[in-house]
Every structure is written in structure tokens, then in C-alpha cells.
Amino acid sequence: MEINQYMGMFLEESREHLQTLNRCLLELETQPDNLSVLDEIFRSAHTIKGMSATMGFTTVAELTHEMENILDMLRKAQIKADHIIIDVLFKCVDTLEQLVECITNNQECSEDIRPLVSTLQALASGQAGFEAAATLAAVAEDSPVQSMLALDEVDTKIIYTAQNQGMQAYEVIVSLKEGCLLKSARAYMVMRTLEELGEVIKSVPPVEDLERENFDLKFQVVLISDREPDKIRDAVMSISEVEKTDILPYAKITLDKKPRLGIAESKPKLTAEPPKENIEHSAVQSALADKKIKSGQSVRVDIERLDTLLNLVGELVINKTRLEQIGLTHRLNDLAETIELMDRITTDLQAVVMKVRMVPVGQVFNRFPRMVRDLSRDLKKEVNLIIQGEETELDRTVIDELGDPLVHLLRNAIDHGIETPAERQAKGKNPVGEIKLIARHEGNNVIILVEDDGRGINPDVIKRKAVDKQLITQAEADKMDSSEVVNLLFLPGFSTAETITDVSGRGVGMDAVKTKIEALGGMVDIETKINEGSKFKIRLPLTLAIIQALLVKVHAEIYAIPLSSIDSTINITPADIKTIQNQEVILLRGQIIPIIRLAEKLGVPQIPNDTHEELFVVIVHMGSQRAGIIVDTLIGQQEIVIKSLGKLLAGIKVIAGATILGNGQVALILDVGSIIQ
């Protein structure tokens, strides 16, 4: 069998099932007795196991097989889904994601699954309490730790006796910091601390070598103790110049066998034939599930093929516009009727192609509940993530780029926005913070909101930090209003964090968010109130390929303004224009609108006008901001195809792209957001 032809399908389906596992494990954590969720987890794990075994990826198959054993015990209520088991299953999913990523990149994966498999086997064979927790702690490190100790018969008897007396045996692996000057003194302090917590029965290297500093930066100790692993780890880590401490437990042993780290002795499994009615019920459920799956048929299509199809539709639209131009010029009635029919067909074809490219934002949103859970636990905060509008659809090209900006915003909301439970209670708030991730349609745009009910953003702190970092002067800061100050968050290198952590503090997050969103043709706004929370509003175009636009003329050049950004068009006289603080404005229905002369903005030579001649103004908006753009002539509305300007002209902010008109002329498409800013 030619495996490579199925590789793409394997990788895509594996990612979908891993996302399902993450989502269902989060549900299982809150509903431990929910059998339907357990069944879905089991199905996804079983599917991954079958696919990986078929493709020859034995490591993935082995790990999912061990997961199945635990899941089967959960379904049969032989064990309960407590936090230890949930954490181990999450660790399995993380490891599977890394293995799949290695397969994707055709790399050798350094991920060692043996400690994780040992933990799963220990849990499956009945290992419980702090012994299982200690096994998990050994697995939870970024690099799984392996035992380097060989125990003789005397050591085995000591461990056996201690375990029968209710004690526990651990291997304690201590790593000192690079550049530690007094290794022997640190090793002595570690040994003395461990002796206070229990009985040390062995060390590698021996104590004599430790005293003479005949070791690198790591040594192992076998400890008998009745203390929990966390207590031992905390005691050793309190000693200065100790970089890392790993605690590996020895499972329950008998004298005829050597002890194994984190693996309990295998026990005979009791199996019973399920009642006949259960089998029949299971068969019915399976038949229904098959029927449900078959009812919605789908075909996987490479995104490049859809891009090609969309480009062909774009060319069709351009040529349709060309035919319209010919029909109008030569007054060909027969051609006009044909063009009208062609117009309807191309419009329908365009709508179908666009719909094919549209993907629910839930594909991006589904990865965040797990991230919020893990990060809030790391920061010792309680956070409830509410997701709304995940069925809202966006162009696939936008979806692929949307993940990173939302990760930055959510991590900032948890780290900077949401307070600790104690702080929230002191302010009279619910100790559980709330973050909302909302998607909805607004006209030809999709709005994505990231809201939190945390401490909000203090403009005074931002001003002070911006001045300290010399991003602005004190005089500039004094002139700014609160909304302008908050937008300083998007400056490169800006951060309000006092210390740099794994989560934030390097000043690259918000700058990256703005850059990415603007590259997608969108914009981001901030609303905030101190002690009430913050709201980040992302506005994105529905599609980036074919749009309705208003064609305008400035001097001899034609420009296109996206119709989704236009409020209205009006005529004014030069006398209607007033000047406020060196800015030209007009009064429109009681609202002051700033005026932008497009010829000046683009550096186009202006034709001198009679002072009484009317001016054409296009009123545009971007978010809550509005402006009037003065142009020479309004040509009319037209469907246009956005073409990229290429790498050479990619840096021009005022221009969003170009289009080809019906007469073959190239017209530039204006970026309304950049013009207003």
C-alpha cells in the first residue's frame, strides 16, 4: 500500500480527533459521570490508535492503547475521573499533539512516552493516592526523567519492608545550577534535608564521591519516607543553587521481583460478559451513529484548488465587466441581455465559491478552553471562559491567521486583566473571573470580541510606562485623551508588566496582534473601565477576494473605495469647510466630520477649482471613527476583484491592493482604515 497518499488525510483527521479529545476532557472534568462524553473520548482515541497503527506510527498507537485501558475503566465505573486521571489524560493529548507535529514536519521526535505509559499502567492497576500523584509529577516535566539506579537485593528488601509498614520509597533526582561553586556543600545540605524527611538508603554517586565533588551537577538518592512528594520537592528546592528536583516513586513490590519506578505489579483483570440487553442497546446506538454519519456527506478539498477556483471566478468577473463596457460603448442590446444573464450566473457562482471557502470560527475557538484552563491554574486564578457565535463563518485564509492574535489577547486577559480570587472578593466581585469570546456578523464584516471583567487598563500607568520607555515625551502624554493613551499598548516594545514571565512582559504581544489584524484588512479597538474590565474588538472583512466598491476619480486616476466602509456620498461647497485645531471639518447632521483631501494624501497634482464649485465627499467609517474624503468625480458602484500589489509595493499603507477595470485599466483600492488614522 502506498502510505504517502494517505498521509494528509491521517494528519488532518488526527488533529480533528485531538481537538475533540481536548474539548471532551474539559467537559469530563466538570461532569465526571457523563457517559456520553466518555464514549466520545473513547471513540476519538480508538480512531487515532487504528489510523496510526495502519500508517505504521507505533509510538502513537501504543500511547492511545494505554489511554483506552483507562477510558474503558472509567466507562465501567471501575475508577473515578478525579483530577489526577484528568491531568494524566491531558498530558497524553499534549504528547500525542507533539508526536503528530513531528510526523507533519517529518522529524525524529524526542518525546519519550515511557514514563507516561508507566503512569497509565500504574493507574490502571489500582495505584492511588499520593503515589499516583507522585508518578504524575515525574511525568509532568518538559523532559521525562528516567531512573539511573540499579538496586540490589538488600535495597529491595528494605523497600519491601518499608512499604508494608505504610511508607513509600522514592528516587530523588537532584540537579544543581550551572556554575555552582560549592557542589559538595550543596549535596551535603540536600542529604541532611532528606535525612530529616526520612531514611536515605542509597545514593549515586556514593556519599564519599559527593563529599569530594566527584560528580557533575546531578545525583540520585533513594529515600524511604511517609511524606508526600510535593513536600519532599519543596524542601529540596528551598536549598539555594538547586535548579531542579524530580521525585520518582517505586510501585508496590514483592520480594521475588525488583521494584519498578511508577509501575505497580500487574493484577489479574476480572472480566464479565455484559448482559444481552446491553449488547443489543449498544448495537442500536452504533447503527444510529452510522446512519447519522452517512447522512451528511462531505469531500475534502485541498485549499490550493479552492484558491485556483476563486482566481478563475475573479477573472470571469473582470471579463464580465469588460463585456458590459463594450455593450455600453457600442449600444448592443442583444449583448446587454446576455450580459445580464451572465451577471446572475457569475454572482451565484461567486457566492457558492465564497461559501465553500467559509469556515466556522469555532475551529479556532475550540482550542482556547484548554489553554485558559491550564494558564489559569498556573497563575492560581479561577476563570470561566464563555464562547458565543462559534458558528459564525469567515474566509479560510483569515481563519488560519486568526489563532495567534486571539492567543495573545486571551493570555493578556488572564494575566493582566483577571485578578486573583482574593483580590476579586475584596472588590466585591465573584471570585471566579469571566472572559467572553464572541463572534458575530456586522454588515460585510465579522466582529470578534474578547471581554473580561477584570481590573481594566489604567491610562495613567500606560502614560508613565510610555514616557519611561521614551516611546513618547511627557508633553505628548499630557495632550492625550484616555482612548489615545490606551492605544499606546499597540506600540512595539510596550508592556505594563513589571517582570518578564513565560506569559507576558516582553512587549511583543499587542504589537503582533495589531500587525496581524491589519495584514488581514481588519482593525482592533479597545474599550476599558478601571475595575470593570476591558473589551478588545476585532473587525475583519468577510472575504478578501471579490468586493463591491465605489469608483472615484482624482485628477486622471481612478481609485476604488470598498462599499462596506462607505456611509454616504454628499456634495458640499468650499464654504462648508471649517478649520478646528488645524484640521478641516464639516458639520453633517449635527456631527463634526474631519475632512481628508485625497489628492493631498496621495500627492496627486490638483486642478485649481472655482471657489464656488461643488465638491464630492465620500463619508467613510472604520469602527466608531468617521471621515469625509474629498474626490474630483464619483464614477459609480462596481464589483471588483482584489489583486495583490506584490512584495515590491507591499509596504504602502494607504493602498490595500489593485483591481482591473472593464477597459483593462488598473485602479488602486484604498485602505480606509489607514487613511482615517
ChimeraX attribute file (.defattr): number of C-alpha atoms within 10 A of each C-alpha:
attribute: neighborCount
match mode: 1-to-1
recipient: residues
	/A:1	6
	/A:2	7
	/A:3	10
	/A:4	10
	/A:5	9
	/A:6	11
	/A:7	14
	/A:8	12
	/A:9	12
	/A:10	19
	/A:11	17
	/A:12	13
	/A:13	16
	/A:14	22
	/A:15	16
	/A:16	12
	/A:17	20
	/A:18	21
	/A:19	19
	/A:20	19
	/A:21	23
	/A:22	22
	/A:23	18
	/A:24	19
	/A:25	24
	/A:26	18
	/A:27	14
	/A:28	20
	/A:29	16
	/A:30	10
	/A:31	14
	/A:32	18
	/A:33	15
	/A:34	13
	/A:35	15
	/A:36	12
	/A:37	20
	/A:38	21
	/A:39	16
	/A:40	16
	/A:41	24
	/A:42	21
	/A:43	16
	/A:44	22
	/A:45	25
	/A:46	18
	/A:47	17
	/A:48	24
	/A:49	25
	/A:50	16
	/A:51	18
	/A:52	21
	/A:53	15
	/A:54	13
	/A:55	17
	/A:56	12
	/A:57	15
	/A:58	13
	/A:59	18
	/A:60	22
	/A:61	23
	/A:62	17
	/A:63	21
	/A:64	24
	/A:65	18
	/A:66	20
	/A:67	25
	/A:68	20
	/A:69	15
	/A:70	23
	/A:71	22
	/A:72	16
	/A:73	14
	/A:74	20
	/A:75	19
	/A:76	11
	/A:77	12
	/A:78	11
	/A:79	17
	/A:80	16
	/A:81	21
	/A:82	11
	/A:83	12
	/A:84	17
	/A:85	22
	/A:86	17
	/A:87	17
	/A:88	24
	/A:89	20
	/A:90	18
	/A:91	16
	/A:92	21
	/A:93	22
	/A:94	14
	/A:95	18
	/A:96	23
	/A:97	17
	/A:98	15
	/A:99	21
	/A:100	22
	/A:101	15
	/A:102	15
	/A:103	15
	/A:104	14
	/A:105	9
	/A:106	9
	/A:107	10
	/A:108	9
	/A:109	13
	/A:110	10
	/A:111	15
	/A:112	16
	/A:113	19
	/A:114	16
	/A:115	21
	/A:116	25
	/A:117	22
	/A:118	20
	/A:119	28
	/A:120	27
	/A:121	21
	/A:122	23
	/A:123	25
	/A:124	24
	/A:125	17
	/A:126	15
	/A:127	21
	/A:128	14
	/A:129	10
	/A:130	16
	/A:131	23
	/A:132	24
	/A:133	23
	/A:134	23
	/A:135	29
	/A:136	26
	/A:137	19
	/A:138	24
	/A:139	27
	/A:140	17
	/A:141	10
	/A:142	8
	/A:143	11
	/A:144	16
	/A:145	17
	/A:146	15
	/A:147	12
	/A:148	10
	/A:149	14
	/A:150	9
	/A:151	12
	/A:152	9
	/A:153	12
	/A:154	10
	/A:155	15
	/A:156	18
	/A:157	17
	/A:158	13
	/A:159	27
	/A:160	20
	/A:161	14
	/A:162	16
	/A:163	20
	/A:164	11
	/A:165	10
	/A:166	9
	/A:167	15
	/A:168	24
	/A:169	28
	/A:170	25
	/A:171	22
	/A:172	23
	/A:173	22
	/A:174	21
	/A:175	19
	/A:176	19
	/A:177	14
	/A:178	11
	/A:179	9
	/A:180	13
	/A:181	10
	/A:182	10
	/A:183	23
	/A:184	19
	/A:185	14
	/A:186	19
	/A:187	23
	/A:188	14
	/A:189	15
	/A:190	20
	/A:191	20
	/A:192	13
	/A:193	16
	/A:194	22
	/A:195	15
	/A:196	11
	/A:197	17
	/A:198	17
	/A:199	15
	/A:200	19
	/A:201	15
	/A:202	16
	/A:203	20
	/A:204	17
	/A:205	17
	/A:206	14
	/A:207	17
	/A:208	11
	/A:209	13
	/A:210	21
	/A:211	15
	/A:212	11
	/A:213	16
	/A:214	14
	/A:215	15
	/A:216	12
	/A:217	17
	/A:218	18
	/A:219	18
	/A:220	21
	/A:221	23
	/A:222	25
	/A:223	25
	/A:224	22
	/A:225	22
	/A:226	16
	/A:227	13
	/A:228	14
	/A:229	24
	/A:230	15
	/A:231	11
	/A:232	21
	/A:233	18
	/A:234	11
	/A:235	15
	/A:236	22
	/A:237	17
	/A:238	11
	/A:239	14
	/A:240	12
	/A:241	17
	/A:242	21
	/A:243	15
	/A:244	14
	/A:245	20
	/A:246	25
	/A:247	26
	/A:248	27
	/A:249	28
	/A:250	23
	/A:251	23
	/A:252	21
	/A:253	20
	/A:254	15
	/A:255	12
	/A:256	9
	/A:257	10
	/A:258	17
	/A:259	24
	/A:260	17
	/A:261	21
	/A:262	28
	/A:263	25
	/A:264	22
	/A:265	17
	/A:266	11
	/A:267	9
	/A:268	7
	/A:269	7
	/A:270	5
	/A:271	6
	/A:272	6
	/A:273	6
	/A:274	8
	/A:275	8
	/A:276	9
	/A:277	9
	/A:278	10
	/A:279	12
	/A:280	11
	/A:281	11
	/A:282	12
	/A:283	12
	/A:284	12
	/A:285	12
	/A:286	12
	/A:287	12
	/A:288	12
	/A:289	11
	/A:290	11
	/A:291	11
	/A:292	10
	/A:293	10
	/A:294	10
	/A:295	8
	/A:296	7
	/A:297	6
	/A:298	7
	/A:299	5
	/A:300	7
	/A:301	9
	/A:302	9
	/A:303	12
	/A:304	9
	/A:305	10
	/A:306	15
	/A:307	15
	/A:308	11
	/A:309	14
	/A:310	19
	/A:311	17
	/A:312	12
	/A:313	20
	/A:314	21
	/A:315	14
	/A:316	17
	/A:317	24
	/A:318	21
	/A:319	17
	/A:320	18
	/A:321	22
	/A:322	16
	/A:323	18
	/A:324	20
	/A:325	16
	/A:326	16
	/A:327	17
	/A:328	12
	/A:329	9
	/A:330	9
	/A:331	11
	/A:332	12
	/A:333	11
	/A:334	9
	/A:335	15
	/A:336	17
	/A:337	12
	/A:338	12
	/A:339	17
	/A:340	13
	/A:341	11
	/A:342	15
	/A:343	17
	/A:344	11
	/A:345	12
	/A:346	17
	/A:347	14
	/A:348	12
	/A:349	14
	/A:350	20
	/A:351	13
	/A:352	12
	/A:353	15
	/A:354	20
	/A:355	13
	/A:356	13
	/A:357	18
	/A:358	19
	/A:359	19
	/A:360	17
	/A:361	25
	/A:362	18
	/A:363	16
	/A:364	18
	/A:365	20
	/A:366	16
	/A:367	17
	/A:368	20
	/A:369	16
	/A:370	16
	/A:371	15
	/A:372	21
	/A:373	16
	/A:374	13
	/A:375	18
	/A:376	19
	/A:377	12
	/A:378	9
	/A:379	13
	/A:380	12
	/A:381	19
	/A:382	20
	/A:383	22
	/A:384	15
	/A:385	18
	/A:386	12
	/A:387	17
	/A:388	16
	/A:389	16
	/A:390	17
	/A:391	13
	/A:392	18
	/A:393	21
	/A:394	23
	/A:395	21
	/A:396	18
	/A:397	16
	/A:398	21
	/A:399	18
	/A:400	14
	/A:401	15
	/A:402	19
	/A:403	16
	/A:404	14
	/A:405	19
	/A:406	21
	/A:407	19
	/A:408	17
	/A:409	19
	/A:410	23
	/A:411	18
	/A:412	17
	/A:413	26
	/A:414	24
	/A:415	19
	/A:416	17
	/A:417	23
	/A:418	28
	/A:419	27
	/A:420	21
	/A:421	18
	/A:422	13
	/A:423	13
	/A:424	18
	/A:425	13
	/A:426	11
	/A:427	13
	/A:428	9
	/A:429	17
	/A:430	14
	/A:431	19
	/A:432	17
	/A:433	22
	/A:434	19
	/A:435	25
	/A:436	17
	/A:437	20
	/A:438	19
	/A:439	25
	/A:440	18
	/A:441	17
	/A:442	12
	/A:443	11
	/A:444	14
	/A:445	18
	/A:446	20
	/A:447	21
	/A:448	22
	/A:449	22
	/A:450	20
	/A:451	25
	/A:452	26
	/A:453	24
	/A:454	26
	/A:455	21
	/A:456	21
	/A:457	22
	/A:458	16
	/A:459	21
	/A:460	13
	/A:461	12
	/A:462	21
	/A:463	24
	/A:464	15
	/A:465	18
	/A:466	23
	/A:467	15
	/A:468	12
	/A:469	13
	/A:470	10
	/A:471	15
	/A:472	15
	/A:473	13
	/A:474	14
	/A:475	9
	/A:476	10
	/A:477	17
	/A:478	10
	/A:479	10
	/A:480	13
	/A:481	10
	/A:482	15
	/A:483	13
	/A:484	12
	/A:485	19
	/A:486	21
	/A:487	16
	/A:488	20
	/A:489	23
	/A:490	19
	/A:491	17
	/A:492	17
	/A:493	16
	/A:494	21
	/A:495	24
	/A:496	18
	/A:497	14
	/A:498	8
	/A:499	9
	/A:500	11
	/A:501	9
	/A:502	6
	/A:503	15
	/A:504	19
	/A:505	17
	/A:506	16
	/A:507	18
	/A:508	17
	/A:509	25
	/A:510	22
	/A:511	18
	/A:512	17
	/A:513	22
	/A:514	21
	/A:515	16
	/A:516	17
	/A:517	19
	/A:518	18
	/A:519	13
	/A:520	19
	/A:521	18
	/A:522	22
	/A:523	22
	/A:524	20
	/A:525	16
	/A:526	17
	/A:527	16
	/A:528	22
	/A:529	15
	/A:530	13
	/A:531	18
	/A:532	14
	/A:533	20
	/A:534	23
	/A:535	20
	/A:536	19
	/A:537	19
	/A:538	24
	/A:539	25
	/A:540	25
	/A:541	21
	/A:542	22
	/A:543	20
	/A:544	16
	/A:545	18
	/A:546	20
	/A:547	18
	/A:548	15
	/A:549	21
	/A:550	20
	/A:551	23
	/A:552	22
	/A:553	17
	/A:554	20
	/A:555	14
	/A:556	8
	/A:557	13
	/A:558	19
	/A:559	21
	/A:560	26
	/A:561	22
	/A:562	21
	/A:563	18
	/A:564	17
	/A:565	21
	/A:566	19
	/A:567	13
	/A:568	12
	/A:569	14
	/A:570	13
	/A:571	12
	/A:572	15
	/A:573	12
	/A:574	14
	/A:575	11
	/A:576	12
	/A:577	16
	/A:578	15
	/A:579	11
	/A:580	11
	/A:581	6
	/A:582	7
	/A:583	11
	/A:584	15
	/A:585	20
	/A:586	21
	/A:587	12
	/A:588	12
	/A:589	7
	/A:590	7
	/A:591	10
	/A:592	14
	/A:593	19
	/A:594	21
	/A:595	22
	/A:596	20
	/A:597	15
	/A:598	19
	/A:599	18
	/A:600	11
	/A:601	11
	/A:602	12
	/A:603	8
	/A:604	13
	/A:605	11
	/A:606	12
	/A:607	10
	/A:608	6
	/A:609	10
	/A:610	8
	/A:611	10
	/A:612	10
	/A:613	12
	/A:614	15
	/A:615	17
	/A:616	19
	/A:617	23
	/A:618	23
	/A:619	20
	/A:620	23
	/A:621	18
	/A:622	19
	/A:623	14
	/A:624	6
	/A:625	12
	/A:626	20
	/A:627	24
	/A:628	27
	/A:629	21
	/A:630	23
	/A:631	19
	/A:632	21
	/A:633	15
	/A:634	17
	/A:635	13
	/A:636	10
	/A:637	15
	/A:638	17
	/A:639	20
	/A:640	26
	/A:641	25
	/A:642	19
	/A:643	19
	/A:644	13
	/A:645	16
	/A:646	9
	/A:647	7
	/A:648	7
	/A:649	11
	/A:650	12
	/A:651	11
	/A:652	12
	/A:653	15
	/A:654	18
	/A:655	20
	/A:656	24
	/A:657	21
	/A:658	19
	/A:659	22
	/A:660	20
	/A:661	21
	/A:662	19
	/A:663	14
	/A:664	12
	/A:665	10
	/A:666	15
	/A:667	19
	/A:668	21
	/A:669	24
	/A:670	18
	/A:671	20
	/A:672	22
	/A:673	21
	/A:674	15
	/A:675	17
	/A:676	18
	/A:677	9
